[in-house]
Amino acid sequence: MLSKRSLVGVQLNFRTLAVLFFLLIGTQVFAADPAVVESDEAIAAGKTVFNANCKTCHKLDQKAIGPALRGITDRQSIEWAKSFIKNSQAVIASGDDYANKLYAEYNNLMMPSHEFLSDADLDNLLSYIEYGDKVDPAAQAAAAGTEGAVSGGGGGIPTEYLTIIVVVLLIVLLLILIVLGLIISVLTKYIDKQDLPEDDKEFVSQKFNLGKVLKSDGFIIIVTALVVALVAKTAIDGLYNVGVQQGYAPTQPIAYSHALHAGTLEIECQYCHTGVEIGKSANIPSANICMNCHTHVQNVQGKEGISPEIQKIYDAVDNNKPIEWVRVHNLPDLAYFNHSQHVKVGGIECQTCHGPIEEMEVVYQHSSLTMGWCIDCHRQTEIAADGNEYYDKLVQLHSDSKDALKVKDIGGLECAKCHY
């Protein structure tokens, strides 16, 4: 038999072990990923990574080409987020449910891999995503409204919001009807117990007539209002998307693979699209440019003989006829866009507008190319003024501002810049 003192000692030892155990567990929990923190240094470094790799398709607190990013470490684990950023295609291919839902929701657009990012880069990036550039909700709503007003596609009230409003109204209407039904039922039972005149009893005991309800003015007005609202919503959605061809991927006369040429073989875009740094248009390459290589490369993936697709290039050259490529990206005539101004002067990468072109077997329109999309880019893009004397005076005039010099500060939002 244990003495009372021994029992007390056992209890104390047990409590001590329990406290140490929970302290250990707590330490492990809080040390799970201490690098994703609300630190000014980490947030600043993460913003640099974000601007270089993510801002083309993502925003922190609202949807863009891709989903809003803030809160990803609440929705999924930090390790999952890092894996998805490094190689989203591998995560999707693994059958991950959340990744595949995102892939389907955003029209099967594949995010480029970022295997080159180190763990420190990813920690800083997630720190910026979770804690950086937090804005006042009212100001954010106002900014979203302004952007939507000028956007040709994806602007105005988002479709999902209108759908939610209609569904909520229907649910509220249904709840009202249920409550009214319950009230009528309770009152009817109460009145039945009262001593009423015969006329009143006949009125109270009358049966529910569905036909009269369906023919009533109130029901007709409600149904008409709902139909008008749905038709108006559909018409507005259609108007906002007139001329927007995001995702357009026509079949070309030759099955040219950018994934092979720009991706695997790492041929620079400028080699084929010769005007991209010197003129307004990027130029569609002529068959002669193709023949610079395909005079010697006549097959595909080790197959013997001239492949059928490469034979089409030979036929075009022999018959002196241009290859009739189908245009994918086409701005309206009222909008002026200069490739050299963006690529040569601005240093903008092709992928900023055209997406992961080096991964496309069939080229598709990656961005919406709407007015709102362009304006938002001009609002966010910083000017690379270092070492360029052209910007010295502008930088000096802008020195009093706390924000970096951006395209919007040098006339990037003026109407005449694109419409003249």
Salt bridges, closest charged atoms under 4 A:
ASP33 OD2 - LYS82 NZ 3.24
ASP61 OD1 - ARG70 NE 2.59
ASP97 OD2 - LYS101 NZ 3.31
GLU105 OE2 - LYS63 NZ 3.19
ASP123 OD1 - LYS82 NZ 2.66
ASP133 OD2 - LYS47 NZ 3.48
GLU147 OE1 - LYS59 NZ 3.25
GLU160 OE2 - LYS63 NZ 3.99
ASP237 OD2 - LYS233 NZ 3.35
GLU309 OE1 - LYS312 NZ 3.33
ASP376 OD2 - LYS59 NZ 3.34
ASP409 OD2 - HIS398 NE2 3.75
ASP409 OD1 - LYS408 NZ 3.24
